[in-house]
Amino acid sequence: MLSGAPIFFPLFSIPFWVVGLGMAGVVVNGLFGRVDFQVVGDRFTLTHQILFWRRVTSGLSRDLSGVELHTAYTQNSRPVEVITLYAGAQTLTFGTMLSRAEKEWLADELLAFIRQLPMP
């Protein structure tokens, strides 16, 4: 027992802490998150950054094969879509915080770019 309460009560609160931390993460991502996609020469780089955390994914431009909007999850019974970029065996996703119109525009622009790349 902790403070006279059965161990069940602290364990019961764990899911609420997990959900709360997840919600805080969404807010921090919305306020401070950034995604950069660059193509330089024959290489591309996709960088996700939130405050001081950074994840970089890179590959060959010739491996870029397609892009589509994909439902990542539902929130309040509404689908939340992401832009899915296919690069060889990699599947890269980004754009959760963009509006539907912004996602469609960006996906169209990326697809047009991919189509003009020289075939391997």
C-alpha positions as CSV (number, residue, x, y, z in Angstrom):
1,M,0.0,0.0,0.0
2,L,1.1,3.5,-0.8
3,S,-0.1,6.2,1.7
4,G,-2.8,3.8,2.9
5,A,-4.3,3.2,-0.6
6,P,-4.1,-0.1,-2.4
7,I,-1.5,-0.3,-5.3
8,F,-4.4,-0.5,-7.7
9,F,-5.1,3.3,-7.5
10,P,-1.7,4.5,-8.6
11,L,-1.7,1.9,-11.4
12,F,-5.2,3.0,-12.4
13,S,-3.8,6.6,-13.2
14,I,-1.1,5.4,-15.6
15,P,-3.3,5.4,-18.7
16,F,-4.5,9.0,-17.9
17,W,-0.8,10.1,-17.6
18,V,0.0,8.5,-20.9
19,V,-3.0,10.2,-22.6
20,G,-2.1,13.6,-21.0
21,L,1.5,13.3,-22.1
22,G,0.4,12.4,-25.7
23,M,-1.9,15.5,-25.8
24,A,1.0,17.7,-24.5
25,G,3.2,16.2,-27.3
26,V,0.6,17.2,-29.9
27,V,0.5,20.8,-28.6
28,V,4.3,21.1,-28.5
29,N,4.5,19.6,-32.0
30,G,1.9,22.1,-33.3
31,L,3.6,25.1,-31.7
32,F,7.3,24.2,-32.2
33,G,7.4,21.4,-34.8
34,R,9.0,21.8,-38.1
35,V,9.5,19.6,-41.2
36,D,12.0,20.3,-44.0
37,F,12.2,18.4,-47.3
38,Q,15.1,19.2,-49.5
39,V,16.5,17.8,-52.7
40,V,20.1,18.7,-53.5
41,G,21.7,17.0,-56.5
42,D,20.8,13.3,-56.5
43,R,19.9,13.2,-52.7
44,F,16.9,14.1,-50.7
45,T,16.6,14.9,-47.0
46,L,13.5,14.9,-44.8
47,T,14.1,16.5,-41.4
48,H,11.6,16.4,-38.5
49,Q,12.4,18.8,-35.7
50,I,10.6,19.6,-32.4
51,L,12.5,22.0,-30.2
52,F,15.9,20.3,-29.6
53,W,15.0,16.9,-30.9
54,R,15.8,16.2,-34.5
55,R,15.3,13.2,-36.9
56,V,16.8,13.2,-40.3
57,T,16.0,10.7,-43.1
58,S,17.8,10.8,-46.4
59,G,18.1,8.9,-49.6
60,L,18.6,9.0,-53.3
61,S,16.2,11.2,-55.3
62,R,15.9,8.5,-57.9
63,D,14.3,6.3,-55.3
64,L,11.3,8.7,-54.9
65,S,8.4,6.8,-56.5
66,G,5.2,8.3,-55.3
67,V,3.2,10.3,-52.8
68,E,-0.4,10.1,-51.5
69,L,-2.6,11.3,-48.7
70,H,-3.0,8.6,-46.1
71,T,-5.2,8.4,-42.9
72,A,-2.8,8.1,-40.0
73,Y,-5.4,8.0,-37.2
74,T,-8.8,9.3,-36.2
75,Q,-9.4,12.1,-33.7
76,N,-12.9,12.9,-32.4
77,S,-14.3,10.5,-35.1
78,R,-12.4,12.5,-37.9
79,P,-9.6,11.0,-39.9
80,V,-6.3,12.8,-39.6
81,E,-4.4,12.5,-42.8
82,V,-0.6,12.7,-43.5
83,I,1.4,13.0,-46.7
84,T,3.0,9.7,-47.4
85,L,6.1,9.8,-49.5
86,Y,7.5,6.6,-51.0
87,A,11.3,6.3,-51.4
88,G,12.5,2.8,-52.2
89,A,11.8,0.7,-49.2
90,Q,11.2,3.7,-47.0
91,T,7.7,5.2,-46.3
92,L,8.0,8.8,-45.0
93,T,5.1,10.6,-43.5
94,F,4.6,14.3,-42.5
95,G,2.1,17.1,-42.7
96,T,-0.3,16.2,-39.9
97,M,-0.8,19.8,-38.8
98,L,-1.5,21.1,-42.4
99,S,-5.0,21.8,-43.6
100,R,-6.6,19.4,-46.1
101,A,-6.1,21.9,-48.9
102,E,-2.5,22.4,-48.0
103,K,-1.9,18.6,-47.9
104,E,-3.5,18.2,-51.3
105,W,-1.5,21.0,-52.9
106,L,1.8,19.8,-51.4
107,A,1.2,16.2,-52.5
108,D,0.4,17.4,-56.0
109,E,3.6,19.5,-56.1
110,L,5.7,16.6,-54.8
111,L,4.1,14.2,-57.3
112,A,4.9,16.6,-60.2
113,F,8.5,16.9,-59.0
114,I,8.8,13.1,-58.8
115,R,7.4,12.6,-62.3
116,Q,10.0,15.0,-63.8
117,L,12.9,13.1,-62.2
118,P,15.0,11.0,-64.6
119,M,14.1,7.3,-64.6
120,P,16.7,5.0,-63.0
